[in-house]
Amino acid sequence: METKTRTEYSARNTTVALLSRMTAILMGYVLRVVFTHTLSESYVGVNGLFADIIQVLSLSEMGVGTAITFALYRPVAEGDKEKQKSLMRLFQNFYRGVAFAVAAAGALLIPFMDVIIKDYGNVEHLTFIYILYLVNTVCSYLLIYKKTLMDAHQLLYIGTFYQTMSWVLQDILQIFVLIVLHDFILFLLINIATTVLCNVCISVRAGRLYPWLKEKNVLPLSNKEKKGIFSNIRAMLMHKVGTVIVNNTDNLLLSAFVGLASVGGYSNYYLVIGSVRQMLNQVYQGITASVGNLGVTEEEGHIRQVFEAVFFLGQWMYGFAFICLYELLNPFVEISFGRQYVFPEVTVFVLCVNFFVNGMRNATLTFRDSMGLFWYDRHKAIAEALLNLGLSLLLVNGMGMTGVFLGTFFSMMLTSVWVEPYVLYKHGFHKSCTGYFIRYLIYTAVIGVGWYVTDLLCRSLPALSICTPWQTLAGRLILCVLVPNIWFLLVYARTKEFRFLWEKAVSLIKKRRNFIER
């Protein structure tokens, strides 16, 4: 296989991942529009609620993938196939256990459907629908473990390609079923079929790339190695418990305290915000394996330099996305799903701020996980989860839906926003994190100025007789693309982080041009 630099692998992985996510967003948007116009609000709410329930049930997996991937970085960098075989055998056994655990935990919830769902309207066969969601999740763990080995080899783009093709096929078939048959059961069966098909394709491709995976003579890992992996899994499990509670219990709280219709409305906003988040997250997923390789082969000084550049890139991306989401979400939702789904501006603002704060954590989390530092802040995750639940329950009674989202914001600010960089700098870089927080405040101030100017210009559009929803959306989009990015470029053009990224980009373009000319 052709050897590439970490930068080249990262660029390819990120490019394919971004194209994949944009395709998924486009197809997902079309599917969502068809879904909301062919089925009732109750089905929209059930879809969002069951997706969150399944995410909570999947906690039994959380930690396994990250811990095994981290354990693979060194043997992959050293070309140690025997150690890779041993780790993959352990991973295979883990995932079989995970599939069984998710199925068992999911089955235990079936008698409590009436308690979980406050009002399910005209939805028929509710229990069977839930079982189909559960089956799809269990199937997602079958054979997919081999993708982790490709990812550790910095070949994330291969698995991403197969996943994208399966998503496109799935969405096309589901759109057809909704328009022609209006059959939600068949809609879910298509989900299961494409999940299995995708996993089989990825497994076959991994088998061809790494034929030694089929060898029977697999050496067991030492007790010390197993102990280290199990410790990392426990730490990651605690992290993921906190993440799931913070990010995936909003629908449960809305269903229980506000009503299922509010879940349907939130699901429309979450579709857009979640899609943008997933697309930007592809940048970090694309560089994760390269960061892992960096962590086992380079010195701390160079690793910190790369981190600061990635953090800078992240604030630009998420700052720009925050401004776009705040200015475009309500016009977009009104056009796509109807005025009845539009949220108040204050609610949208809180959702967008949560999106930004979460996004700013990604650089730290990518380097923390790739460097295997997740043990040091494992208790933070539980504290964040408890704070999120407590604050959301406290605020929902007086503020309704907005209170739930504010609980999420305050829980992050009190824990993750400062604990995660502290751990990375103390145990990864062995430096003070004061500089990080100063940069964080500067970046936030710059983004705030860009947002304020953009918002003033966007609010002036109706005065300029741009009155129709489509005209307003198009005008706001143009302003959101131009104003913040021009402002960021003026402020950051001379910074070392910008120059570092610019030089990397120029180097990649030159290499690609030379390759084409040969």
C-alpha positions as CSV (number, residue, x, y, z in Angstrom):
1,M,0.0,0.0,0.0
2,E,1.3,3.5,-0.9
3,T,2.8,5.3,2.1
4,K,1.5,8.8,2.8
5,T,2.3,11.4,5.4
6,R,0.0,12.1,8.3
7,T,-1.1,15.3,6.7
8,E,-2.0,13.5,3.4
9,Y,-3.9,10.8,5.3
10,S,-5.7,13.5,7.3
11,A,-6.6,15.5,4.2
12,R,-8.0,12.5,2.4
13,N,-9.9,11.2,5.4
14,T,-11.3,14.7,6.1
15,T,-12.3,15.4,2.5
16,V,-14.1,12.1,2.1
17,A,-15.8,12.5,5.5
18,L,-16.9,16.0,4.7
19,L,-18.3,15.0,1.3
20,S,-20.0,12.1,2.9
21,R,-21.6,14.2,5.6
22,M,-22.8,16.8,3.1
23,T,-24.4,14.0,1.1
24,A,-26.0,12.7,4.3
25,I,-27.2,16.1,5.2
26,L,-28.8,16.7,1.8
27,M,-30.5,13.3,1.7
28,G,-31.4,13.5,5.4
29,Y,-33.0,16.9,4.8
30,V,-35.1,15.7,1.9
31,L,-36.1,12.6,3.9
32,R,-37.0,14.7,6.9
33,V,-39.2,17.0,4.8
34,V,-41.0,14.0,3.3
35,F,-41.3,12.5,6.7
36,T,-42.9,15.5,8.3
37,H,-45.3,16.0,5.4
38,T,-46.4,12.4,5.1
39,L,-46.7,11.3,8.7
40,S,-48.2,13.0,11.8
41,E,-46.4,15.0,14.5
42,S,-46.7,12.0,16.7
43,Y,-44.5,9.9,14.4
44,V,-42.0,12.7,14.2
45,G,-41.8,12.7,18.0
46,V,-41.6,9.0,18.3
47,N,-38.8,8.9,15.8
48,G,-36.7,11.4,17.8
49,L,-37.6,9.9,21.2
50,F,-36.7,6.3,20.3
51,A,-33.5,7.4,18.7
52,D,-32.5,9.0,22.0
53,I,-33.6,5.9,24.0
54,I,-31.4,3.7,21.8
55,Q,-28.5,6.0,22.2
56,V,-28.8,5.7,26.0
57,L,-29.0,1.9,25.7
58,S,-25.8,1.9,23.6
59,L,-23.8,3.0,26.6
60,S,-22.7,-0.7,26.9
61,E,-20.5,0.0,23.9
62,M,-19.2,3.3,24.9
63,G,-15.5,3.2,25.6
64,V,-14.7,0.0,23.8
65,G,-14.1,1.5,20.4
66,T,-12.0,4.4,21.7
67,A,-9.9,2.2,24.0
68,I,-9.2,-0.4,21.4
69,T,-8.3,2.2,18.8
70,F,-5.9,3.9,21.2
71,A,-4.3,0.5,21.9
72,L,-3.9,-0.1,18.2
73,Y,-1.9,3.1,17.4
74,R,1.5,1.9,18.6
75,P,1.4,-1.6,17.0
76,V,0.1,-0.1,13.8
77,A,3.0,2.5,13.8
78,E,5.5,-0.3,14.5
79,G,4.0,-2.8,12.0
80,D,3.3,-5.4,14.7
81,K,0.7,-7.6,13.1
82,E,0.6,-10.1,15.9
83,K,-0.4,-7.5,18.5
84,Q,-3.0,-6.1,16.0
85,K,-4.5,-9.6,15.6
86,S,-4.7,-10.0,19.4
87,L,-6.4,-6.7,19.9
88,M,-8.9,-7.3,17.1
89,R,-9.9,-10.7,18.5
90,L,-10.5,-9.0,21.9
91,F,-12.5,-6.3,20.1
92,Q,-14.6,-8.9,18.3
93,N,-15.5,-10.6,21.6
94,F,-16.3,-7.3,23.2
95,Y,-18.8,-6.3,20.4
96,R,-20.6,-9.6,20.5
97,G,-21.1,-9.0,24.2
98,V,-22.2,-5.4,23.5
99,A,-24.8,-6.6,21.0
100,F,-26.3,-9.0,23.6
101,A,-26.2,-6.4,26.3
102,V,-28.0,-3.8,24.2
103,A,-30.7,-6.4,23.2
104,A,-31.2,-7.4,26.8
105,A,-31.4,-3.9,28.2
106,G,-33.7,-2.8,25.4
107,A,-36.1,-5.7,26.0
108,L,-36.4,-4.7,29.7
109,L,-37.8,-1.3,28.7
110,I,-40.7,-2.7,26.7
111,P,-43.1,-3.0,29.6
112,F,-42.5,0.7,30.5
113,M,-43.5,2.3,27.1
114,D,-46.6,4.0,28.6
115,V,-44.4,5.6,31.3
116,I,-41.7,6.8,28.9
117,I,-44.1,8.3,26.4
118,K,-46.6,10.9,27.8
119,D,-48.8,11.0,24.7
120,Y,-48.2,9.0,21.6
121,G,-51.2,10.2,19.7
122,N,-52.3,8.1,16.7
123,V,-49.1,6.0,16.5
124,E,-50.0,2.3,16.1
125,H,-47.9,-0.7,16.9
126,L,-45.7,1.4,19.2
127,T,-44.0,-1.6,20.9
128,F,-43.2,-3.3,17.6
129,I,-41.8,0.0,16.2
130,Y,-39.5,0.3,19.3
131,I,-38.3,-3.4,18.7
132,L,-37.4,-2.5,15.1
133,Y,-35.2,0.4,16.4
134,L,-33.6,-2.0,18.9
135,V,-32.9,-4.6,16.2
136,N,-31.3,-2.0,14.0
137,T,-29.0,-1.0,16.8
138,V,-28.0,-4.6,17.6
139,C,-27.3,-5.3,14.0
140,S,-25.0,-2.2,13.8
141,Y,-22.5,-4.0,16.1
142,L,-22.2,-7.1,13.9
143,L,-19.0,-7.2,11.8
144,I,-18.4,-3.5,12.1
145,Y,-15.5,-4.0,14.6
146,K,-13.1,-4.4,11.6
147,K,-13.6,-0.8,10.6
148,T,-11.7,0.2,13.7
149,L,-8.5,-1.4,12.3
150,M,-8.8,0.5,9.0
151,D,-9.4,3.7,11.0
152,A,-6.2,3.1,13.1
153,H,-4.3,2.6,9.8
154,Q,-5.5,6.1,8.9
155,L,-7.9,4.7,6.3
156,L,-11.1,6.1,7.7
157,Y,-12.2,7.2,4.2
158,I,-12.8,3.6,3.1
159,G,-15.4,2.8,5.8
160,T,-16.9,6.3,5.3
161,F,-17.4,5.6,1.6
162,Y,-19.4,2.4,2.3
163,Q,-21.4,4.1,5.0
164,T,-22.3,7.0,2.6
165,M,-23.4,4.6,-0.2
166,S,-25.6,2.7,2.3
167,W,-27.1,6.0,3.6
168,V,-28.0,7.2,0.1
169,L,-29.6,3.8,-0.8
170,Q,-31.5,3.8,2.5
171,D,-32.8,7.4,2.1
172,I,-33.9,6.8,-1.5
173,L,-35.9,3.7,-0.5
174,Q,-37.4,5.3,2.6
175,I,-38.5,8.4,0.6
176,F,-40.2,6.1,-1.9
177,V,-41.9,4.1,0.9
178,L,-43.2,7.3,2.6
179,I,-44.5,8.9,-0.5
180,V,-46.1,5.9,-2.1
181,L,-47.0,3.6,0.8
182,H,-47.0,5.8,4.0
183,D,-45.7,2.8,5.8
184,F,-43.6,3.5,8.9
185,I,-42.9,-0.2,9.6
186,L,-41.4,-0.8,6.1
187,F,-39.5,2.5,6.6
188,L,-37.7,1.0,9.6
189,L,-37.2,-2.4,8.0
190,I,-35.2,-0.7,5.2
191,N,-33.0,0.8,8.0
192,I,-32.2,-2.6,9.3
193,A,-31.4,-4.1,5.8
194,T,-29.0,-1.3,4.8
195,T,-27.3,-1.4,8.2
196,V,-26.5,-5.1,7.7
197,L,-25.5,-4.6,4.1
198,C,-23.0,-1.8,5.0
199,N,-21.4,-3.8,7.8
200,V,-20.9,-6.8,5.5
201,C,-19.3,-4.7,2.8
202,I,-16.9,-3.1,5.3
203,S,-16.0,-6.5,6.8
204,V,-15.2,-7.9,3.4
205,R,-13.0,-5.0,2.5
206,A,-11.1,-5.1,5.7
207,G,-10.6,-8.9,5.2
208,R,-9.0,-8.1,1.8
209,L,-6.7,-5.4,3.2
210,Y,-5.7,-7.5,6.2
211,P,-5.9,-11.2,5.3
212,W,-3.9,-12.1,8.4
213,L,-7.1,-11.3,10.4
214,K,-8.4,-14.7,9.3
215,E,-5.4,-16.6,10.8
216,K,-6.3,-18.8,13.7
217,N,-3.1,-18.6,15.7
218,V,-3.9,-15.5,17.7
219,L,-1.7,-14.9,20.7
220,P,-3.6,-13.8,23.9
221,L,-2.8,-10.4,25.4
222,S,-0.9,-10.3,28.6
223,N,-2.8,-9.6,31.9
224,K,-1.0,-6.3,32.1
225,E,-2.2,-5.3,28.6
226,K,-5.8,-6.4,29.3
227,K,-5.8,-4.5,32.6
228,G,-4.7,-1.3,30.8
229,I,-7.4,-1.7,28.1
230,F,-10.1,-2.5,30.7
231,S,-9.1,0.6,32.7
232,N,-9.4,2.7,29.6
233,I,-12.8,1.2,28.8
234,R,-14.1,2.0,32.3
235,A,-12.8,5.6,31.9
236,M,-14.4,6.0,28.5
237,L,-17.6,4.5,29.7
238,M,-17.8,7.1,32.3
239,H,-17.1,9.8,29.7
240,K,-19.8,8.5,27.4
241,V,-22.4,8.1,30.1
242,G,-22.0,11.8,30.8
243,T,-22.0,12.7,27.1
244,V,-25.2,10.7,26.4
245,I,-27.0,12.1,29.4
246,V,-26.1,15.7,28.4
247,N,-26.8,15.3,24.7
248,N,-29.5,12.7,24.4
249,T,-31.9,13.1,27.4
250,D,-33.4,16.4,26.2
251,N,-36.0,14.6,24.2
252,L,-36.9,12.4,27.2
253,L,-37.3,15.5,29.4
254,L,-39.3,17.3,26.8
255,S,-41.6,14.3,26.3
256,A,-42.1,13.9,30.0
257,F,-42.6,17.6,31.0
258,V,-43.6,19.5,27.9
259,G,-45.2,16.9,25.6
260,L,-44.5,14.8,22.6
261,A,-45.3,17.6,20.1
262,S,-42.3,19.6,21.5
263,V,-40.1,16.6,20.8
264,G,-41.2,16.7,17.1
265,G,-40.4,20.4,17.0
266,Y,-37.0,20.0,18.6
267,S,-36.2,17.1,16.3
268,N,-36.4,19.4,13.3
269,Y,-33.9,21.8,14.9
270,Y,-31.7,18.9,16.0
271,L,-31.8,17.6,12.4
272,V,-30.1,20.8,11.2
273,I,-27.8,21.5,14.2
274,G,-26.9,17.8,14.5
275,S,-26.2,17.6,10.8
276,V,-23.8,20.6,10.9
277,R,-22.2,19.2,14.0
278,Q,-21.6,15.8,12.4
279,M,-20.2,17.4,9.3
280,L,-17.7,19.5,11.2
281,N,-16.9,16.6,13.5
282,Q,-15.7,14.8,10.4
283,V,-12.7,17.1,10.4
284,Y,-11.7,15.7,13.8
285,Q,-12.5,12.1,12.9
286,G,-10.4,12.5,9.8
287,I,-7.3,13.6,11.8
288,T,-7.8,11.3,14.9
289,A,-5.7,8.4,13.7
290,S,-3.0,10.8,12.5
291,V,-3.0,12.5,15.9
292,G,-2.7,9.0,17.5
293,N,0.3,8.3,15.3
294,L,1.7,11.7,16.2
295,G,1.3,11.0,19.9
296,V,3.4,7.8,19.8
297,T,6.1,9.1,17.4
298,E,6.7,12.8,18.1
299,E,7.8,15.1,21.0
300,E,5.4,17.0,23.2
301,G,6.4,20.4,21.7
302,H,5.4,19.5,18.2
303,I,2.2,17.8,19.4
304,R,1.2,21.0,21.2
305,Q,1.9,23.1,18.2
306,V,-0.4,20.9,16.1
307,F,-3.0,21.1,18.8
308,E,-3.0,24.9,18.9
309,A,-3.4,24.9,15.1
310,V,-6.3,22.5,15.3
311,F,-8.0,24.5,18.1
312,F,-7.6,27.6,16.0
313,L,-9.2,25.9,13.0
314,G,-12.0,24.6,15.3
315,Q,-12.9,28.1,16.6
316,W,-13.1,29.4,13.1
317,M,-15.4,26.6,11.9
318,Y,-17.7,26.5,14.9
319,G,-17.8,30.3,15.2
320,F,-18.8,30.6,11.6
321,A,-21.3,27.8,12.0
322,F,-22.8,29.4,15.1
323,I,-23.5,32.6,13.3
324,C,-25.0,30.8,10.3
325,L,-27.2,28.6,12.5
326,Y,-28.6,31.5,14.6
327,E,-29.4,33.6,11.5
328,L,-30.8,30.9,9.3
329,L,-32.5,28.3,11.5
330,N,-35.9,29.9,12.0
331,P,-36.3,30.9,8.3
332,F,-35.2,27.5,7.2
333,V,-37.5,25.6,9.6
334,E,-40.5,27.8,8.6
335,I,-39.9,27.1,4.9
336,S,-39.2,23.4,5.4
337,F,-41.6,22.2,8.1
338,G,-44.1,25.0,8.7
339,R,-44.5,28.0,11.0
340,Q,-45.9,25.8,13.8
341,Y,-42.5,24.3,14.3
342,V,-40.6,27.6,14.7
343,F,-39.0,28.2,18.1
344,P,-38.6,31.6,19.9
345,E,-35.4,33.4,19.2
346,V,-34.1,33.0,22.8
347,T,-34.5,29.2,22.5
348,V,-32.7,29.2,19.2
349,F,-29.9,31.3,20.7
350,V,-29.4,28.9,23.6
351,L,-29.3,25.9,21.2
352,C,-26.7,27.6,19.0
353,V,-24.5,28.6,22.0
354,N,-24.6,25.0,23.2
355,F,-23.6,23.9,19.7
356,F,-20.6,26.4,19.8
357,V,-19.4,25.4,23.3
358,N,-19.6,21.7,22.4
359,G,-17.7,22.3,19.2
360,M,-14.9,24.2,20.9
361,R,-14.3,21.1,23.0
362,N,-13.6,18.9,20.0
363,A,-9.9,19.7,19.5
364,T,-9.2,19.0,23.2
365,L,-11.2,15.8,23.1
366,T,-9.5,14.5,19.9
367,F,-6.0,15.0,21.4
368,R,-7.0,13.7,24.8
369,D,-8.5,10.5,23.4
370,S,-5.7,10.0,20.8
371,M,-3.1,10.4,23.6
372,G,-4.9,8.0,25.9
373,L,-5.6,10.6,28.7
374,F,-9.2,9.8,29.3
375,W,-8.6,8.2,32.7
376,Y,-7.6,11.5,34.4
377,D,-11.0,13.3,34.0
378,R,-13.3,10.3,34.1
379,H,-15.2,11.7,37.2
380,K,-15.9,14.9,35.4
381,A,-18.3,13.1,33.1
382,I,-20.5,11.9,35.9
383,A,-20.5,15.3,37.6
384,E,-21.6,16.9,34.3
385,A,-24.4,14.4,33.8
386,L,-25.7,14.9,37.3
387,L,-25.6,18.7,37.0
388,N,-27.3,18.6,33.6
389,L,-30.2,16.5,34.9
390,G,-30.6,18.5,38.0
391,L,-30.4,21.9,36.4
392,S,-32.6,20.9,33.5
393,L,-35.3,19.5,35.9
394,L,-35.0,22.7,37.9
395,L,-35.3,25.1,35.0
396,V,-37.9,23.2,32.9
397,N,-40.7,24.0,35.4
398,G,-40.3,27.8,35.0
399,M,-38.8,28.2,31.5
400,G,-40.2,25.1,29.7
401,M,-38.2,24.0,26.7
402,T,-35.6,26.7,27.0
403,G,-34.9,25.7,30.6
404,V,-33.9,22.2,29.4
405,F,-31.3,23.6,27.0
406,L,-30.0,26.0,29.6
407,G,-29.4,23.1,31.9
408,T,-27.1,21.6,29.3
409,F,-25.2,24.9,28.9
410,F,-24.6,25.5,32.6
411,S,-23.5,21.8,33.2
412,M,-20.9,22.1,30.4
413,M,-19.5,25.5,31.6
414,L,-19.2,24.2,35.2
415,T,-17.3,21.0,34.2
416,S,-16.1,20.1,30.7
417,V,-15.1,23.5,29.4
418,W,-12.3,23.9,32.0
419,V,-11.5,20.3,33.1
420,E,-10.8,18.8,29.7
421,P,-8.1,21.3,28.7
422,Y,-6.6,21.2,32.2
423,V,-6.1,17.5,31.9
424,L,-4.7,17.7,28.4
425,Y,-2.1,20.4,29.3
426,K,-1.2,18.9,32.6
427,H,-0.8,15.2,31.6
428,G,-0.3,15.5,27.9
429,F,1.8,18.7,27.3
430,H,3.0,19.1,30.9
431,K,2.4,22.9,30.6
432,S,0.1,25.4,32.2
433,C,-3.2,25.8,30.4
434,T,-3.5,29.5,31.1
435,G,-2.6,30.4,27.5
436,Y,-5.4,28.1,26.3
437,F,-8.0,30.0,28.2
438,I,-6.7,33.3,27.1
439,R,-7.0,32.2,23.5
440,Y,-10.4,30.8,24.2
441,L,-11.6,34.2,25.5
442,I,-10.0,36.1,22.5
443,Y,-11.6,33.7,20.0
444,T,-15.0,34.1,21.7
445,A,-14.8,37.9,21.6
446,V,-13.8,37.9,17.9
447,I,-16.7,35.6,17.1
448,G,-19.1,37.7,19.2
449,V,-18.2,40.9,17.2
450,G,-18.6,39.0,13.9
451,W,-22.0,37.7,15.0
452,Y,-23.2,41.2,16.2
453,V,-22.4,42.8,12.9
454,T,-23.8,39.9,10.9
455,D,-27.0,40.0,13.0
456,L,-27.5,43.8,12.4
457,L,-27.1,43.3,8.7
458,C,-29.5,40.3,8.6
459,R,-32.2,42.2,10.5
460,S,-32.0,45.1,8.0
461,L,-33.0,42.8,5.1
462,P,-36.8,43.2,5.6
463,A,-36.3,47.0,5.5
464,L,-34.7,46.5,2.1
465,S,-38.0,44.9,0.8
466,I,-36.6,41.4,0.8
467,C,-39.8,40.0,2.2
468,T,-40.5,36.5,1.0
469,P,-39.1,33.6,3.1
470,W,-36.9,32.3,0.3
471,Q,-35.4,35.8,-0.4
472,T,-34.8,36.4,3.3
473,L,-33.1,33.0,3.7
474,A,-30.9,33.6,0.6
475,G,-30.0,37.1,1.7
476,R,-29.1,36.0,5.2
477,L,-27.0,33.2,3.8
478,I,-24.9,35.5,1.7
479,L,-24.3,37.8,4.6
480,C,-23.4,34.9,6.9
481,V,-20.9,33.5,4.5
482,L,-19.2,36.8,3.7
483,V,-19.2,38.9,6.8
484,P,-17.8,36.5,9.5
485,N,-15.1,35.0,7.2
486,I,-13.9,38.4,6.0
487,W,-13.7,39.6,9.6
488,F,-11.9,36.4,10.8
489,L,-9.4,36.7,7.9
490,L,-8.6,40.4,8.8
491,V,-8.1,39.5,12.5
492,Y,-6.1,36.2,12.1
493,A,-4.1,36.5,8.9
494,R,-0.9,37.2,10.7
495,T,-1.2,34.7,13.5
496,K,1.2,31.7,13.8
497,E,-1.7,29.3,13.8
498,F,-3.1,30.7,10.5
499,R,0.3,30.6,8.9
500,F,0.9,27.0,10.1
501,L,-2.4,25.8,8.5
502,W,-1.8,27.9,5.4
503,E,1.6,26.3,4.8
504,K,0.2,22.8,5.3
505,A,-2.6,23.5,2.8
506,V,-0.1,24.9,0.2
507,S,2.2,21.9,0.7
508,L,-0.7,19.5,0.1
509,I,-1.8,21.4,-3.1
510,K,1.8,21.3,-4.5
511,K,2.1,17.5,-3.8
512,R,-1.3,16.9,-5.5
513,R,-0.3,19.0,-8.5
514,N,3.1,17.2,-8.8
515,F,1.3,13.8,-8.6
516,I,-1.2,14.8,-11.3
517,E,1.6,16.1,-13.6
518,R,3.6,12.9,-13.4
